[in-house]
């Protein structure tokens, strides 16, 4: 069993956004309760509101890395 489950919602605040390569963004979020990290993990971000809605809806999938 994973030490942290994606079934546990947490609030994240966007701290940094930087284009590191064409079409690739580095985004850094501030979370109150930092989850444990296991290589290969990902998380799902639900956007509270979208200025420009698209066909993907309000969910986005991200890979995790440590800093």
Secondary structure, 3 states (H helix, E strand, C coil): CCCCCCCCCCCEEEEEEEEEECCEEEEEEEECCCCCCCCCCEEEEECCCCCCCCCCCCEEEEECCCC
